[in-house]
Structure formats: C-alpha cells, structure tokens
Amino acid sequence: MIRLLIGAVIGAVAGGLLGYYGQCTSGMCPLTSNPWIGALVGSFMGAMVAATTGQPGQG
C-alpha cells in the first residue's frame, strides 16, 4: 500500500512539473496541458507503475 502511495506522489510531482513547464496549450495532451491535470494524470500513472512492478523475492 505504501508503495502505491509513493508511486502516486512521485508521479504527481513529475506530472505537475511537466504540466508547468510543458508547451501544450491546446488541451489535447493531458499531461502537459496544465500543472493540475499533469499532477492528476502523473499520479495515476505512477500508481499504475508501482502496482505492476514486482517486489524482489516474490515469485
């Protein structure tokens, strides 16, 4: 559970930064349209990556 939370936070920070510094103003690219949408999409993507990566030692 904590791994999902950490992944979501890292994704939200990365998505927020991409949204802040991104150049897409049309709204067609959700990750870089604005910082809030970027953080939302990034947190979802970070949680999904954290959920699908396996822990060492589990088979």
Backbone bond lengths (Angstrom), bond angles and torsions (degrees), N, CA, C in turn:
res aa  C-N    CA-C-N  psi(-1)  N-CA   C-N-CA  omega(-1)  CA-C   N-CA-C  phi
1 M - - - 1.455 - - 1.523 110.85 -
2 I 1.327 116.21 -42.79 1.462 119.31 -179.64 1.524 110.58 -67.05
3 R 1.339 116.43 -29.75 1.465 120.29 179.04 1.527 110.29 -66.27
4 L 1.332 117.85 -38.51 1.460 121.40 176.72 1.522 111.51 -65.06
5 L 1.323 116.23 -40.46 1.452 120.63 179.48 1.522 111.27 -65.23
6 I 1.318 116.69 -43.61 1.465 120.56 178.52 1.521 110.39 -63.88
7 G 1.323 117.04 -43.30 1.461 120.55 177.62 1.515 112.26 -61.40
8 A 1.334 116.37 -40.54 1.459 120.26 179.27 1.522 111.61 -66.74
9 V 1.326 117.07 -39.09 1.465 120.40 179.63 1.524 110.41 -67.54
10 I 1.320 116.92 -44.62 1.468 120.16 178.64 1.533 110.10 -62.37
11 G 1.314 116.63 -43.13 1.457 120.46 177.66 1.522 112.99 -63.81
12 A 1.329 116.59 -38.34 1.465 120.41 179.26 1.521 111.04 -66.23
13 V 1.314 116.85 -40.96 1.460 120.38 178.46 1.525 110.38 -65.45
14 A 1.327 116.41 -46.70 1.466 120.07 179.47 1.524 110.70 -63.63
15 G 1.313 118.37 -44.51 1.459 121.62 179.12 1.519 112.48 -65.29
16 G 1.318 116.58 -37.89 1.459 119.87 177.18 1.514 112.41 -65.21
17 L 1.328 115.86 -40.53 1.465 119.46 177.03 1.526 111.37 -66.56
18 L 1.336 116.21 -41.49 1.466 118.87 176.61 1.523 111.14 -63.76
19 G 1.314 117.19 -38.53 1.454 120.38 177.94 1.515 112.50 -67.88
20 Y 1.337 116.59 -33.80 1.462 120.10 -179.49 1.524 111.58 -73.26
21 Y 1.318 116.01 -42.67 1.455 120.57 -176.87 1.528 113.15 -96.48
22 G 1.320 118.58 -2.32 1.465 121.94 -178.48 1.517 111.94 -70.30
23 Q 1.305 115.60 160.42 1.455 120.86 -176.03 1.522 113.17 -107.39
24 C 1.308 119.34 2.06 1.467 121.52 -177.21 1.524 109.38 -82.56
25 T 1.307 117.08 115.36 1.454 120.73 178.59 1.521 112.28 -111.86
26 S 1.329 117.63 -2.68 1.461 119.99 -178.41 1.521 112.44 -79.83
27 G 1.330 117.90 -19.55 1.452 121.28 -177.77 1.512 113.65 88.30
28 M 1.314 117.52 0.40 1.464 121.10 -178.37 1.522 112.32 -80.41
29 C 1.303 118.57 -20.87 1.457 120.92 177.97 1.536 107.74 -110.76
30 P 1.321 118.54 103.12 1.461 121.23 -169.48 1.526 114.57 -65.54
31 L 1.329 117.66 -26.60 1.464 118.45 -177.09 1.516 112.06 -73.23
32 T 1.324 117.99 -29.07 1.459 119.59 -176.95 1.525 113.40 -117.68
33 S 1.324 119.04 14.90 1.460 119.46 -178.65 1.532 111.66 -72.66
34 N 1.325 118.24 -43.51 1.464 122.21 172.64 1.532 108.52 -157.86
35 P 1.329 118.02 165.20 1.475 119.84 -175.10 1.520 114.55 -62.52
36 W 1.331 118.18 -35.34 1.466 119.82 -177.17 1.519 111.88 -70.53
37 I 1.317 116.63 -43.51 1.459 119.97 177.59 1.523 109.98 -68.13
38 G 1.330 116.68 -38.72 1.464 120.63 177.34 1.519 111.77 -60.94
39 A 1.336 116.80 -41.03 1.457 120.44 178.53 1.524 111.33 -67.35
40 L 1.322 116.94 -38.53 1.464 120.47 178.86 1.526 111.20 -65.85
41 V 1.320 116.70 -48.68 1.461 120.64 179.33 1.527 110.35 -65.96
42 G 1.322 116.94 -40.93 1.459 120.91 179.21 1.522 112.87 -64.07
43 S 1.328 117.34 -38.15 1.466 119.17 179.12 1.525 110.83 -67.88
44 F 1.333 117.09 -38.04 1.459 120.17 176.63 1.530 110.36 -64.49
45 M 1.323 116.46 -44.81 1.467 119.97 -179.93 1.532 111.15 -65.71
46 G 1.318 117.37 -40.17 1.456 120.69 178.33 1.521 112.50 -64.33
47 A 1.327 116.85 -40.19 1.461 120.51 177.54 1.526 111.02 -66.20
48 M 1.324 116.83 -38.64 1.466 120.06 179.15 1.528 111.26 -67.06
49 V 1.319 117.70 -40.38 1.464 120.65 177.19 1.523 109.85 -64.78
50 A 1.324 117.09 -42.80 1.465 120.46 179.51 1.524 111.31 -64.74
51 A 1.323 117.25 -33.81 1.462 120.45 -179.02 1.523 112.16 -74.39
52 T 1.316 117.11 -30.97 1.459 119.61 -175.74 1.517 113.99 -91.61
53 T 1.309 118.30 -14.06 1.463 119.30 176.99 1.521 109.02 -83.52
54 G 1.296 115.55 133.78 1.451 120.40 -178.07 1.512 112.90 -83.02
55 Q 1.313 115.39 154.99 1.457 120.30 176.19 1.516 108.60 -87.34
56 P 1.339 117.90 144.78 1.454 119.78 176.24 1.530 111.88 -62.66
57 G 1.294 116.49 137.96 1.454 120.91 177.90 1.508 114.33 94.59
58 Q 1.326 117.62 -8.30 1.463 119.55 177.40 1.515 108.03 -104.65
59 G 1.291 116.50 132.76 1.443 119.11 -175.26 1.448 112.56 -114.39
